[in-house]
Amino acid sequence: MQNNQFPSRKNHHLPTEYYADRKYYFITIVTQDRKCLFGDIKDGEMILNTAGRMVKDTYIDMSKEVEIVADPIVVVMPNHIHFLLFNHDGETPNVKDFVQAFKRKTTNLYIRGVKSHQLIAFDKKVWQRDYYDRIVRNQRELNYIHNYIYTNPMRWDMDLLNEHHGEEVDNINDNLKML
């Protein structure tokens, strides 16, 4: 019996075949309610707290275990993480499985940290249900995304994921459309 009380969610990801012939995927995963759990930005530099170091270390450890991560190109921000995945052999990387495993592993580690009083408690979930992905279409986009990841802490005041962002906003999707 189908429950029609709740509207079904739309899947914003492309069909699987679109992931087969591309090389790079830009991923963003955001905390539930955009809660800042991973540290603070000070003078344009991300200062990771214990949770932020755990998230970054987990990504780096997982990147060594799978073939869809080329270099650990990653930035952990106060309430989100950006990274690139790479398809080495032209086969479809399982981006969804990697992201789900990452979220599951970091959530379990976070729960252990809360139980041992090393991390602040969170409300029901660490991560939002979904994630953002973008197939990198050319070298110009790849260069732009590399720069975006590395300089993201310097632009925190303009970040749409920062609830206190200023009037000037840095929207990567709008910027990529102009490339």
C-alpha positions in Angstrom: 0.0 0.0 0.0 1.4 3.4 -1.0 1.4 6.2 1.5 0.3 9.4 -0.3 0.5 11.7 2.7 3.9 13.0 1.7 5.0 14.3 -1.7 7.7 12.3 -3.4 11.1 13.9 -3.7 12.5 14.8 -7.1 15.9 13.4 -7.9 18.1 16.2 -9.2 20.9 13.8 -10.2 21.3 12.9 -13.9 20.6 9.3 -15.1 23.5 6.9 -14.5 24.7 6.9 -18.1 25.6 10.6 -17.9 28.3 9.7 -15.3 30.0 7.1 -17.6 31.8 9.2 -20.1 32.9 12.1 -18.0 36.0 12.3 -15.8 35.5 14.6 -12.8 32.6 15.2 -10.4 32.3 18.1 -8.1 30.5 17.1 -4.8 29.1 19.3 -2.0 27.6 17.7 1.1 25.9 20.0 3.6 25.1 19.6 7.3 21.5 19.2 8.5 20.0 22.7 8.9 23.3 24.1 7.8 24.6 23.8 11.3 28.2 24.8 11.7 29.7 21.7 13.3 33.2 21.5 11.8 35.0 24.7 12.9 35.2 28.4 12.2 36.7 30.7 9.6 39.3 33.1 11.0 40.9 35.7 8.7 39.9 33.7 5.6 41.3 30.5 7.0 39.3 27.4 8.0 40.2 26.4 11.5 39.0 22.8 11.9 37.7 21.6 15.2 37.8 17.9 16.2 34.7 17.1 14.1 36.1 18.9 11.1 39.4 17.0 11.4 37.5 13.8 11.6 35.5 14.6 8.5 38.6 15.6 6.5 40.6 12.5 7.7 37.7 10.2 6.8 37.5 11.6 3.3 41.3 11.2 2.8 41.2 7.7 4.2 38.3 6.7 2.0 39.9 8.3 -1.0 42.8 5.9 -0.6 40.5 2.9 -0.7 38.6 3.6 -3.9 39.5 4.3 -7.5 37.2 7.2 -8.0 39.3 9.6 -6.1 42.4 10.9 -7.8 43.9 13.4 -5.4 42.3 14.4 -2.1 41.1 17.7 -3.4 38.9 18.7 -0.5 37.9 21.6 1.7 35.9 21.2 4.9 33.9 24.3 5.7 32.0 25.1 9.0 28.8 23.4 7.6 29.7 21.6 4.4 32.4 19.8 2.5 33.5 20.2 -1.2 35.6 17.6 -3.0 36.3 16.2 -6.5 35.8 12.6 -7.6 37.6 11.3 -10.7 36.6 8.5 -13.0 40.0 6.8 -13.9 38.9 4.2 -16.4 35.8 5.5 -18.1 33.6 3.1 -16.2 30.7 4.6 -14.2 32.0 5.5 -10.7 29.5 4.9 -8.1 29.3 8.5 -6.8 26.1 7.8 -4.8 27.6 4.8 -3.0 30.8 6.8 -2.1 28.8 9.7 -0.8 26.5 7.5 1.2 29.4 5.5 2.7 31.1 8.8 3.6 28.0 10.2 5.3 27.4 6.9 7.1 31.0 6.6 8.3 31.3 10.3 9.5 27.9 10.1 11.2 28.9 7.0 13.1 32.2 8.6 14.1 30.4 11.8 15.1 28.0 9.8 17.3 31.0 8.2 19.1 32.5 11.6 19.6 29.2 12.9 21.1 29.0 9.9 23.4 32.5 10.4 24.6 31.8 14.1 25.2 34.4 15.2 22.6 31.9 16.6 20.1 28.8 18.8 20.4 25.5 17.1 20.0 23.5 17.4 16.8 19.8 17.3 16.1 18.8 13.9 14.6 21.1 14.0 11.6 24.6 15.3 10.8 24.1 15.6 7.1 21.3 16.7 4.8 19.5 13.8 3.1 20.9 14.6 -0.4 24.0 16.2 -1.8 25.0 18.4 -4.7 27.0 17.1 -7.7 28.2 18.5 -10.9 29.8 16.8 -13.8 32.9 18.8 -14.7 32.6 19.4 -18.5 35.9 20.8 -19.5 39.4 21.9 -18.3 38.2 25.5 -17.7 35.5 24.3 -15.3 38.0 21.9 -13.6 40.5 24.8 -13.1 37.7 27.0 -11.8 36.5 24.3 -9.3 40.1 23.6 -8.1 40.4 27.3 -7.3 37.0 27.5 -5.8 37.8 24.6 -3.4 41.1 26.0 -2.4 39.9 29.5 -1.9 36.5 28.7 -0.4 37.4 29.7 3.2 38.5 33.2 2.0 35.0 33.7 0.5 33.0 32.5 3.5 31.4 35.9 4.0 29.9 35.5 0.5 29.0 31.8 0.7 25.4 31.0 0.2 25.7 28.2 2.8 26.8 30.8 5.4 23.6 32.1 7.0 25.3 35.4 7.8 26.6 36.0 4.2 26.7 39.6 3.1 24.8 41.2 0.2 27.4 40.1 -2.3 27.0 36.3 -2.9 29.4 33.8 -4.5 27.2 31.3 -6.3 29.4 28.7 -8.0 26.6 27.4 -10.3 26.1 30.9 -11.7 29.8 31.4 -12.2 30.2 28.0 -14.0 27.5 28.9 -16.4 29.6 31.8 -17.6 32.6 29.6 -18.5 
